[in-house]
Structures are given as C-alpha cells and as structure tokens.
Amino acid sequence: VQLVESGGGLVQAGGSLRLSCAASGSTFSINVMAWYRQSPGNQRELIASITSDGGTINYADSVRGRFTVSVDNAKNTMYLQMHSLKPEDTAVYSCNAVYKLTRYLEAWGQGTLVTVSS
C-alpha cells in the first residue's frame, strides 16, 4: 500500500482546510486509516482514525468537534476536513494505513505541512 497526502498549506486562524490521502496498491487489504501530526519539538500525535468501512471513527480531544475524517472507497481516498483552525494546529500531517496481507503491515505518507497564522 502506498499513501500520498495533499491539501496542506497556509491558512489564517479560524479558517478551514481539507487534507486528502490517496491510497494505491493493495487497498483491499486496508483495515484502518489514520491521521497523525507532528510539530517541531513535539511527539507525533494521533488525531483521527477510521476503519475502512467508515464504521468506527475516533478523534483526539484536541481536534474533536473541529475536524472530520472520512473515507471514499470508490476513490481509495481518506479525507480530513479541518475547521476553526488554530495556530497550535500548525504541524506536518501524515496519513497512516494498517493493512493485512500475510501479516499486519503499516504504510505512511510523506506528510503535508499545515501552517495556521494568527
């Protein structure tokens, strides 16, 4: 499985942005996809996860109510819709997929930078 993120950029505080994570390869084997973020000096943070059927979704407290994760299986793409952005949301956002072939494996995208100006 290969993942490619897009949609990052510069936005003012209070604004919105949508990130995309396009999957390719053995996408049928994906169980769960997730969004992580990491800002300088901080550990990587799991902010949202979604099962491949969209049935189970979880959010970190820091983004709950502002961010929405979704999947479009016809496009093999996961999205992260972000509203009410804050300067502290500034980070590199990466998508992750857990998939199973003969064993469980993980795939990561290259990351996309989101910068929120005050």
Rosetta silent file (secondary structure, phi, psi, omega in degrees, C-alpha in Angstrom):
SEQUENCE: VQLVESGGGLVQAGGSLRLSCAASGSTFSINVMAWYRQSPGNQRELIASITSDGGTINYADSVRGRFTVSVDNAKNTMYLQMHSLKPEDTAVYSCNAVYKLTRYLEAWGQGTLVTVSS
SCORE:     score description
SCORE:     0.000 S_00000001
   1 L     0.000  134.253  176.030    0.000    0.000    0.000 S_00000001
   2 E  -121.053  143.822 -176.892    1.277    3.470   -0.879 S_00000001
   3 E  -126.542  138.068  177.458   -0.120    6.726    0.511 S_00000001
   4 E  -134.016  119.436  178.212    0.127   10.266   -0.835 S_00000001
   5 E   -89.360  155.877  172.967   -1.179   13.282    1.076 S_00000001
   6 E  -155.065  165.054  173.743   -2.238   16.585   -0.414 S_00000001
   7 L   106.128   -4.132  178.267   -4.073   19.726    0.595 S_00000001
   8 L   -70.440  170.264  179.364   -1.742   21.311    3.099 S_00000001
   9 E   162.306 -165.614 -179.347   -0.922   24.988    3.058 S_00000001
  10 E  -102.571  131.680 -179.541   -1.151   28.292    4.847 S_00000001
  11 E  -142.422  150.165  177.245   -4.449   29.373    6.383 S_00000001
  12 E   -79.317  154.157  176.821   -5.488   32.058    8.832 S_00000001
  13 L   -55.562  137.601 -176.671   -6.731   31.200   12.291 S_00000001
  14 L    91.579  -10.751 -177.797  -10.411   30.357   12.168 S_00000001
  15 L   -83.955 -175.642 -177.329  -10.146   29.098    8.621 S_00000001
  16 L  -129.457  156.866  178.817  -10.685   25.699    7.081 S_00000001
  17 E  -155.667  147.757  175.228   -8.638   23.245    5.082 S_00000001
  18 E  -122.647  126.048  175.925   -9.182   19.766    3.701 S_00000001
  19 E   -98.610  147.937  176.530   -6.437   17.195    3.501 S_00000001
  20 E  -123.354  149.066  175.827   -6.559   14.155    1.247 S_00000001
  21 E  -133.715  105.499 -177.975   -4.727   10.845    1.495 S_00000001
  22 E   -92.690  127.294 -179.926   -4.820    8.787   -1.689 S_00000001
  23 E  -103.762  146.884  175.669   -4.053    5.100   -1.326 S_00000001
  24 E  -142.930  168.564 -177.299   -2.812    2.777   -4.035 S_00000001
  25 L    92.990 -138.030 -176.672   -1.633   -0.799   -4.245 S_00000001
  26 L   -81.255   60.003 -174.787   -3.363   -3.476   -2.176 S_00000001
  27 H   -64.819  -23.379  179.013   -6.043   -1.120   -0.914 S_00000001
  28 H   -63.073  -21.334 -175.216   -8.457   -4.021   -0.425 S_00000001
  29 H   -90.744   -1.373 -177.467   -6.288   -5.135    2.495 S_00000001
  30 E   -72.476  130.930  176.824   -6.560   -1.895    4.485 S_00000001
  31 E   -98.181  -48.730 -175.151   -8.222   -2.273    7.884 S_00000001
  32 E  -139.560  142.578  172.327   -7.770    1.143    9.459 S_00000001
  33 E  -123.109  153.704 -175.472   -6.534    4.522    8.301 S_00000001
  34 E  -149.700  159.081  172.376   -5.459    7.398   10.474 S_00000001
  35 E  -112.747  133.870  173.890   -4.169   10.951   10.509 S_00000001
  36 E  -121.264  161.195  171.905   -1.196   11.924   12.640 S_00000001
  37 E  -143.485  153.699  178.216    0.503   15.255   13.094 S_00000001
  38 E  -145.821  127.124  175.981    3.818   16.410   14.435 S_00000001
  39 L  -109.574  158.585 -176.900    5.006   19.916   15.198 S_00000001
  40 L   -54.852  130.457  177.499    8.613   20.894   15.996 S_00000001
  41 L    83.156   -0.846 -178.784    9.665   19.771   19.443 S_00000001
  42 L  -118.366  157.220  176.222    6.581   17.642   19.955 S_00000001
  43 L   -74.927  157.765  175.620    5.838   13.963   19.658 S_00000001
  44 L   -65.453  137.021 -174.528    3.756   12.649   16.825 S_00000001
  45 E  -119.323  128.877  172.478    0.086   12.797   17.768 S_00000001
  46 E   -78.190  119.753 -176.503   -2.701   10.522   16.569 S_00000001
  47 E  -110.071  -25.085  179.805   -5.585   12.848   15.826 S_00000001
  48 E  -160.529  144.483  175.264   -8.153   10.757   13.943 S_00000001
  49 E  -140.873  154.760 -178.234   -8.724    7.197   12.814 S_00000001
  50 E  -150.948  136.157  175.066  -11.355    5.465   10.731 S_00000001
  51 E   -73.472  160.259 -172.772  -11.996    1.863    9.780 S_00000001
  52 L   -61.819  -26.100  177.633  -12.054    1.037    6.089 S_00000001
  53 L   -90.565    1.657  179.442  -15.847    0.758    6.089 S_00000001
  54 L    74.850    7.096 -172.862  -16.162    4.078    7.882 S_00000001
  55 L   -78.875  -27.771 -178.966  -17.990    2.392   10.709 S_00000001
  56 L  -125.401  123.958 -177.626  -15.673    3.285   13.587 S_00000001
  57 E  -130.101  137.551  176.552  -14.183    6.750   13.981 S_00000001
  58 E  -133.746  147.521  179.142  -12.106    8.163   16.777 S_00000001
  59 E  -130.441  149.388  169.320  -10.714   11.630   17.434 S_00000001
  60 L   -73.007  152.156  179.833   -8.177   13.106   19.774 S_00000001
  61 L   -58.551  -31.319 -175.162   -9.609   15.562   22.279 S_00000001
  62 L   -67.116  -19.771 -176.789   -7.533   18.317   20.685 S_00000001
  63 L  -123.105   -9.312 -177.123   -9.475   18.143   17.397 S_00000001
  64 L   -58.373  133.233 -179.376  -12.845   16.656   18.308 S_00000001
  65 L    90.848  -15.239  179.460  -15.667   18.872   17.129 S_00000001
  66 L  -114.592  -33.199 -177.414  -13.444   20.763   14.678 S_00000001
  67 E  -109.460  147.799  176.973  -12.022   18.026   12.427 S_00000001
  68 E  -133.394  126.105  177.703  -13.898   15.360   10.492 S_00000001
  69 E  -102.808  143.098  179.540  -12.322   12.243    8.997 S_00000001
  70 E  -151.644  163.712  176.399  -13.979   10.315    6.178 S_00000001
  71 E  -129.414  144.968  172.092  -13.213    7.744    3.501 S_00000001
  72 E  -121.053   97.836 -174.659  -14.327    7.422   -0.105 S_00000001
  73 L   -67.834  -25.921  177.181  -13.625    3.820   -1.009 S_00000001
  74 L   -65.225  -28.754  179.697  -14.537    4.385   -4.656 S_00000001
  75 L  -104.947    0.072 -177.282  -11.596    6.810   -4.826 S_00000001
  76 L    52.017   44.638 -174.716   -9.386    4.968   -2.326 S_00000001
  77 E  -133.540  137.621  172.620   -9.028    8.257   -0.509 S_00000001
  78 E  -107.572  145.257 -178.795   -9.263    9.378    3.100 S_00000001
  79 E  -122.699  155.262  170.498  -10.025   12.985    3.947 S_00000001
  80 E  -132.758  105.758  176.152   -9.523   15.237    6.936 S_00000001
  81 E   -88.900  123.056 -175.690  -11.797   18.268    6.933 S_00000001
  82 E  -117.285  125.876  177.702  -10.457   20.847    9.357 S_00000001
  83 L  -121.481  165.108  176.540  -12.481   23.799   10.618 S_00000001
  84 L    49.084   47.120 -176.523  -11.838   26.535   13.193 S_00000001
  85 L   -64.849  145.110 -178.939   -8.109   26.100   12.775 S_00000001
  86 L  -120.540  156.414  176.651   -5.821   27.417   15.480 S_00000001
  87 H   -54.413  -32.985  179.789   -2.126   28.339   15.387 S_00000001
  88 H   -72.105   -6.257  173.725   -1.450   25.291   17.552 S_00000001
  89 H   -82.720   -6.218  178.557   -2.762   23.098   14.733 S_00000001
  90 L   -61.299  124.211 -176.190    0.360   24.006   12.765 S_00000001
  91 E  -176.966  169.903  167.000    2.178   20.746   12.032 S_00000001
  92 E   -88.559  122.953 -179.018    3.150   18.210    9.422 S_00000001
  93 E  -100.798  129.544 -178.768    0.130   15.997    8.891 S_00000001
  94 E  -126.938  145.332  175.079    0.700   12.402    7.816 S_00000001
  95 E  -103.444  153.906 -174.706   -1.668    9.621    6.953 S_00000001
  96 E  -136.568  145.285  174.567   -1.224    6.038    8.011 S_00000001
  97 E  -133.597  134.751  171.728   -2.799    2.763    6.961 S_00000001
  98 E  -104.304  124.363 -177.298   -2.771   -0.573    8.716 S_00000001
  99 E  -137.740  160.026 -176.154   -3.290   -3.401    6.291 S_00000001
 100 E  -126.285  120.832  169.782   -3.021   -7.167    6.289 S_00000001
 101 L  -107.957 -104.003  172.731   -1.526   -9.370    3.627 S_00000001
 102 L   -83.439  -16.563  176.102    0.191  -12.388    5.137 S_00000001
 103 L  -153.095  170.384  179.503    0.739  -10.271    8.259 S_00000001
 104 E   -75.319  135.918 -179.645   -0.167   -6.830    9.534 S_00000001
 105 E  -134.638  163.507  176.886    1.803   -4.012    7.958 S_00000001
 106 E  -123.984  146.471  173.417    1.829   -0.237    8.104 S_00000001
 107 E  -127.191  146.689  178.956    2.137    2.375    5.381 S_00000001
 108 E  -128.521  145.372  170.465    2.879    6.082    5.784 S_00000001
 109 L   -83.736  178.482 -176.155    2.522    9.023    3.500 S_00000001
 110 L   -83.895  -14.235  179.394    5.234   11.633    3.074 S_00000001
 111 L    95.122  150.256  176.684    3.381   14.264    5.082 S_00000001
 112 E  -137.860  135.782 -174.214    1.910   17.639    4.222 S_00000001
 113 E   -85.923  129.627  172.756    2.555   20.877    6.082 S_00000001
 114 E  -114.890  124.359  178.797   -0.315   22.859    7.550 S_00000001
 115 E  -121.246  123.151 -179.775    0.516   26.329    8.824 S_00000001
 116 E  -110.799  117.626 -178.886   -2.084   28.352   10.697 S_00000001
 117 E   -92.319  147.059 -178.464   -1.272   32.033   11.105 S_00000001
 118 L   -89.387    0.000    0.000   -2.616   34.112   13.960 S_00000001
